[in-house]
Amino acid sequence: MKIRTLPARKLRSLLLKLGFEEERGTHHVFFYLRHRGVIVVRTKISHGVTEITQPILGLVGKQLKLGRRDFESFLQGRLTKEEYLRILQGSATD
């Protein structure tokens, strides 16, 4: 099942569940994931957006360094922080 739109607050909730930190800017909300004190992943959402649609949703998936299947699991709330860190460690060795 390919998710084509997602409420911005749902995306925010999913990112926070994975351990991302949130920082509000003037025009965007920035999300950072730190691992051992180093920012390893970052993404952002515009303040005025209530729905995240394609192609922006696809760009978020790339910024999160997730393949299609893993990104779908993330969007459905099934990806745990531990699984995500394992995925990131695997992509670092590629």
C-alpha positions as CSV (number, residue, x, y, z in Angstrom):
1,M,0.0,0.0,0.0
2,K,1.5,3.3,-1.1
3,I,0.7,6.2,1.1
4,R,0.2,9.4,-1.0
5,T,-0.7,11.9,1.7
6,L,-0.1,12.2,5.4
7,P,-1.2,14.9,7.9
8,A,1.8,17.0,8.9
9,R,1.1,16.4,12.6
10,K,1.2,12.6,12.0
11,L,4.6,12.9,10.3
12,R,5.8,15.0,13.3
13,S,4.5,12.3,15.7
14,L,6.2,9.5,13.8
15,L,9.5,11.4,13.7
16,L,9.4,12.2,17.4
17,K,8.6,8.5,18.1
18,L,11.9,7.6,16.3
19,G,13.8,10.0,18.6
20,F,14.1,13.0,16.4
21,E,14.5,16.4,18.1
22,E,12.3,19.3,16.9
23,E,13.4,22.9,16.4
24,R,11.0,25.6,15.2
25,G,12.4,28.0,12.7
26,T,10.8,31.0,11.0
27,H,9.4,29.2,8.1
28,H,10.0,25.5,8.8
29,V,10.0,23.0,11.6
30,F,13.4,21.1,11.6
31,F,13.8,17.6,12.8
32,Y,17.2,16.2,13.7
33,L,18.2,12.7,14.8
34,R,21.4,12.5,16.9
35,H,23.3,9.3,17.4
36,R,26.2,9.4,19.9
37,G,26.0,13.2,19.9
38,V,26.3,13.6,16.1
39,I,23.4,14.6,13.9
40,V,23.0,11.7,11.4
41,V,19.7,12.6,9.8
42,R,17.7,15.8,9.2
43,T,14.5,16.8,7.6
44,K,12.0,19.6,7.7
45,I,8.3,20.5,7.4
46,S,6.9,23.9,6.3
47,H,4.9,25.7,9.0
48,G,1.9,26.3,6.7
49,V,1.5,22.8,5.5
50,T,-1.3,20.6,7.0
51,E,-0.9,17.7,4.5
52,I,2.4,16.3,3.2
53,T,1.8,15.0,-0.3
54,Q,3.9,13.5,-3.1
55,P,6.6,14.4,-4.1
56,I,7.5,16.0,-0.8
57,L,6.7,12.8,1.0
58,G,9.1,10.9,-1.2
59,L,11.8,13.5,-0.5
60,V,11.3,13.0,3.3
61,G,11.8,9.3,2.7
62,K,15.1,9.9,1.0
63,Q,16.2,12.3,3.7
64,L,15.4,9.7,6.3
65,K,17.6,7.2,4.3
66,L,14.8,4.7,4.0
67,G,14.0,2.4,1.1
68,R,10.4,2.2,-0.1
69,R,9.4,-0.8,2.1
70,D,11.0,0.6,5.2
71,F,9.5,4.1,4.6
72,E,6.0,2.5,4.2
73,S,6.6,0.8,7.6
74,F,7.6,4.1,9.1
75,L,4.5,5.9,7.7
76,Q,2.3,3.1,9.1
77,G,3.9,3.6,12.6
78,R,5.5,0.1,12.5
79,L,9.2,1.1,12.4
80,T,10.8,1.1,15.9
81,K,13.7,3.4,16.8
82,E,16.0,0.3,17.2
83,E,15.0,-1.0,13.7
84,Y,15.6,2.5,12.3
85,L,19.1,2.8,13.8
86,R,20.0,-0.7,12.4
87,I,18.8,0.5,9.0
88,L,21.0,3.6,9.3
89,Q,24.0,1.6,10.4
90,G,23.5,-0.7,7.4
91,S,23.3,2.2,5.0
92,A,26.5,3.7,6.4
93,T,28.5,0.6,5.4
94,D,27.1,0.5,1.8
